[in-house]
Amino acid sequence: MSAQRIAVIGGTVAALRKARAAGFEVVWIHHPAELDLAGLDLVDEAHLTDYREPAAVAELLGAVHRIRPLARVVSMIEDGLESAAAATSALGLPGTGLPVVHLLQDKLAFRTRLREQGVEGVAARIGHGEQDIRDFVAEFGPAVLKPRYGSGSLGVRLVPDLAAVPDVWRWAAEFGLHTFQLEQYLSGPEISVESFSFAGRHVVLAHTAKEKLASFVEVGHVQPAGLAAETAGAVDALVHRMLDAVGLRDGPAHTEVILTAGGPRLVESHNRRGGDRIADLVEQVHRIDIDALAFGWYAGTAGPVTPGEPCGGAAVRFLVAEPGVVEAVEGVAEVRADPDVLDLQVSVAPGDTVPELAWSYDRAGLLLVRGTDAADAGERARRLLDRITIRTRPAARQPAPRPIEAVAARPDRLIGTAPQAI
């Protein structure tokens, strides 16, 4: 009997190895400009195309499926989720289809569904101009302005009061947000929740404590989050209700939650494991490899897991540099040699230009460490990161503020082609 075939959209060589280890023959869909050639040794077929085009990927995999049927189509990365769902729906395969993915990607649809299902009622509406912002803040108080679609904290701004409205609107117009979402501002610590759904049975795998800047860009994650039992129970119950409401029954999810004075409130969720190396924290602290679990579940060789007590702590912190031209990067070898460092990546070098920090992809690198517990891991990460210096000098010509078209892969989707009533 031949092995089951699975199509993997985008992703890494490590994910391909885990798919093979689960017993799958792998069909890999990847962009030719992003391809890691080492992955070709692990797959039975590779099709090079823009995997961010859902209709084209669904048509391509339709032809593949007719020749030799696929058991699943999956993606472990944000940019591949919609294409995987489009092919899943078009081919009638098990897994997460387009309706669920569209609910999770469309922030207004997500809020609307939660309100309709009685999960929670955080106010949200679409806006197109300064008066829309003013009206929302007058009615609901402090607000967050964000793209209706998107991730990585791109285009997110706080509107603390009515006096701030003109400045925020001026920024939104310069940034190119012709259409934006307004939501009630949720005050309190932020955590994220990693979960896995086994045919509708939702299991929370880990909670992650998060640190972010005033710009909402995240600069640190720590596990375990150290939640009190009552708080953890309320968070998990809320996540379970949300997953039921959006119809996510299969595979990993990454959900962001604010711990407000009135209880936990949802920010957003994604049908994938967390990025920013959060999955590595889960593996280090909870001994669960989320990708391996996913492929095992899809292959029918793994079932529901029960997370045990955390094994120590782990943290990831991100390097942030002053905007300008990089003159030197110092301290990297010393930090990398520390026995508690699991990984260190620096994404800038002398001569590179560091932009203003607009979203997650503007960060200058990351440091992943382990510790005896969460507090120890977090402190070690801070102390080690302080040993790395990225020296910059002002650029000869200060760049103009970058519009959304300059930083987003799908700016048309984020900003809309024209204002329209919702």
N, C-alpha and C positions, 0 to 999 in steps of 0.2 A: 504494500500500500504506500503510495507516494505521500510525501509530507504536505501539510497544509501550506498554502501560499498567502503571504501577507504583503501588502503594499505599504511602504513607509515613506511618508512625504517629508522631505528635508531631513534635518537632524544630523547626528554625529556618527562616527565610526563606532563609538562605544555603544550606542543604541542598536546598531546593526548586529554587533556581537551578541547582545542580549536576546535579540530576536532569533538569531541562529541557535543560541543555547536553549531556547524554548522549543526548538524543533521545527521552526518555520523555514521554508524557502522564501527568500526576500526579493521583492521587486522594489527597487529604489527609484524614487522620483526626486530629482535634485536640479538645482540651477547650475549650469556649466561653469559659471564664474565663481561659484562658491564650493565646488566639489573638492572633497578630500579624496585623492586617488586611492588611498589605502582602503577605502570602503568598497572599491570594485572587487576586491578579492573575497568579500564576504557576501556578495549578492548573486542571485541567479540571473537577474535582469536589471539593467539600469537605463532609465529614460531621462535624458537631459532636456529640461524645459523650465520655464518660469513657473515654479510650483505655487506661486501666489495668485494664479489665475484659476479660480475654482471651476468654471465651465470647461476650460480647456483640459484641465487635469481629469475631470469626470469623463470627458469624451475619450481621452487617451486611455484611461483605465477601463473604460467600457470595451475598447478593442482588445486590451490585454485579457480582460475577464472572459471574453468570448472564445479566445484561443485556449486558455487554461484558467479555469475559474480561481478567483481569489476568495479566501475565507474572511478577510478583514482589510480595511483601509484605515490607517492610523497616522497621526502625527504627534510627536512629543514637543513640538515647538509652536509658539504663538502664530507665526506667519503661515504655518501649514494647516491650522485647525479647520478653516473654512473649506479648503480644497479637499481635505480628508472627509469632511462631513458631506460635501457635495457629491463625492464619489460614492460614499456609503448610502446616501439617499437614492441616487440614480440607479445603483446596482441592487438595491434592496438587501444590503448586507447587514448583519448584526453590528451594533455599535451606536455611536452618537451621530445623529443626522443633522441636517441643516436647521430645522426649527429650533432645536436646543442651542446650537452654536450661535444662531442669529439672536436669540434671547440674551445670551451671555455677552455678546459683542456689542449689542445696541443698549447703551446705558439707560435710555428712556424706556425701552421695552422691558428691560429688567426691572426697573422701579415700578412700572405699571403692573407687571405680573405679580410682584410681591404684594402690592396693595390689593389687587383683585383677589389674591389667595389668602389675604389676612395675615401674611407673614409679618409685615411691618409697613409703616406708612410715611417714610421719609419723603418730604415734598420735593418734586423735581418737575421741571418744565424746560421747553426749548425757548431760546431767545435769539434775537438777531441784531439788537442794538442797545444803546445806552439806556433807553427808557425801560426796556425789558428787565435789565439788571436792577434798575432803580425800583421798579414795581415789586420785584421778587424780594429784595432786601427789606423794603418797607413792610411787606406782608409777613415774611418768615425770619427776619433777622440775618445774622451773618450767613454768607453763602459761599459755595465753591463753584467757580466757573471752569468748565472743562469741555473738551471735544465730546460729541455724542459717541464716537467710536475712538479707540486708541488704547495705548498702554504705555508703561514706562514713565508715568508722570508728565508726559508731553502735553503742554498747553494747559496746565492746571494752575489756577490762581485763586487765592482767598480774597473775598470781598468782605472785610470786617464790619463795615458800616456804610451808611449812605454817603459820607464824605469821601470814601475811597472809590465810588462808582466812576467818576470821570477818568481817573488814572487807569483803572482796570479796563474800561472801555477803550481808552486810547491804546493800551497795550494789545488788547484783542484785535483791534483794527489793524495795527502794524504787523501783528503776527499772522494775520490772514484768516482769523476765525470768523467767517461770515455767519455761520450757524454754530451755536454752542449750547451746552446743557448747563442749567443752574440747579444746584441741589442745596438743601439745608446743610450748613456746616455742622459736623459732628465733632464735639470736643472731647478729648480723652486720649489715652495711649492707644496705639494701633498695634494689632497683632495680625498674623496670617495663619490660616488653618490648612493643613494638608490632609486630604481625605481620599478614600478610595471607595468606589461603589461597586458592589458585587450583585448584579441583577436586582438593583433597587435596595440592597442592604448597604447602608452607608457606615463606614468605619473611619473615625478620625485617627490619623496616624501621628500628628504632631502639631504643636502650637509654636509659633515663632514670634519672639518679641522684636520690634522694629524700631529703628531710629531714622528720622527723616529731617530734612532741612525745612526752612520756612517755605521754600519753593515746592515742597512735597516730594522732592527727589530723595530716595532712600539711600542712606549711607552706612547702614549697619543692620545685621540680623543676628539674633542669638537664640539658641535652643539649649535646654527647654525654656519656655517662657515663664515658668514659675507661677502659673495661675493658681489661685485658691480653688479648692474642689468645687465650691458653689459656682464660681465664675466660669470655670472650665465646663461644668455641666450646662450652664445657660448658653455658653458659646456653641457647644456641640449640638444642643437641641435646635438652636437657631439655624445652624448650617444644615442640619438634617431637613428642617422644614423648607429651607430655600432650595435644596437639591430636589426635593419632591416637587416643589412648585414649578421649577423650570423644566422638570422632566429628565434630569440627568440620572441615569440608572447604571452606568457602566464606566469604569475606569477612574483615573485620577481627577482631582479638582483642587484648585488653589483659590482660597477665599480670603478676602481682606475684611477685617472687622475692627470697629472702633469700640473701646470699652468706655461708654459714656456713663455719666452719673445715673442715668435712668436704665442702665443695662446695655448689653452688647447691641450694636447696630451694624448692618452690612454696608460695605462700600461697593464691592463688586466681586465677581467670581469668574473663573476660567476653567474650561474642561481640559486641564493639563496639570502637570506637577509645577510647583513654583520654580521660577527662574532665580537669577542672582545667587546660584549655588545653594539654594535652600534644600534641594534634594540631597546634596552632599551632607548638609547638617543632619537631615533625617537619617541617612545611612550611618553617619558617625555616632549619633546619640541614641537612635532607636533601633539600629541594626536592620533597617528595612530599605532595600533598594527598590525604589518606586518603579523605575523602568522595567527591571527584571520581574517584579510582581505583575506589572501590566501585561507583559508578553506571556508570562505563565498563565495568567487568567484568560487571555485571549486564546491560548492554545488548549485550554482545558486541563492544565496540569497543576494549577495553583488555585486555592480557594481562599475564603475570608481569613484574614489574619487578626490576631489580638495583640496590639502593641504592649510590650512589657514596660517595666520601669526604665527610665533613661539611664544610659551608661555615660556618666560624666557630662560634659558640656562642649559646645562648639560654637564658633562665631565667625562671621564674615564681615569685614569692613572694607570700605571702598576708598581709594585714593582720590582726592580732590585737589586740583592744582589751580593756582591763580591764572586767569586768562593771560595769554601772551605767547611769546616764542620760547620754547624750552631751551635752556642753556645747559642744564645738567640734571641727571637723575642719580642720587647718591644714597648709599646705605642698603641697596638691594641684596648684594651678596651676603652681607652680615645677617640680614633678616631671614633670607632663604635658608641659611644654615641652622637656624634655631630648630631644635628637635620637635617643638610643638607646632611648627608651621606645616600645614598639609598642602598648601598651594599658595603661590604668590605670582601674580600676573601684573605686569606694568605695560600699559598700552601706548605710552608716549616715549619719545626719544629726542635727544638734542636735534633742534631744527624743526620739530613739529610745532604747530600752532594749536594752543589750547583755547577752545571757545568759552564763552560764558556758559555756565551750567544750566542748560535748558531742560534736560531730561536724562534718563538713566544712561544712555549711550554716550554722554559727555563726560562721564567719570573716567579717571585716568588709570584705573586698575583695581585689583582686589587682593585681599589677604584673607586666607582661610586658616583658622587655628583651632586646636583642641585645648580643653582645660579640664580640671577636676570637677567643675560644675559650671553652670551658666555664668555666674558672676566672675569666676576665675577666667573663663574663656574670653568674656567680654573685655576684662581688664588687660589680659595678655595681648589681645588684638589691638587695643588702643596704644599700649606701650610699644609694641613692635612697629606699628604704623608710624609712630612719632619718630622712629629712627630713619624713615625714608623721607628724603627731601627732593622735591621737584622744583628746581629754580627756573623761573621764567623772567623774561624782560618784556616790557610793553612792545607790542607790534609796531612797526614803523607807521602803519596806517591802521587805526582802530576800525575793525570791521563793523558794518552797520548791523543792527539787530537782525537775526536770521528769521525770515518768514517761515511758516510751517512747511512750505514746499521744499525748503532747503534741508529739512531734518526728517521728514516723514516719508515712508515708503509709499503710502497711499494717501497723499494730501487731499485728493478729490473726495475721498470718503470722509475725511475728518472735517473738512470745511464746507462741503456741499458745493454744488455748482452755482446756486443762487438761493437767496432766502426763500423759504416756503413755509406755509402754515402747517403745523403739526396737529 
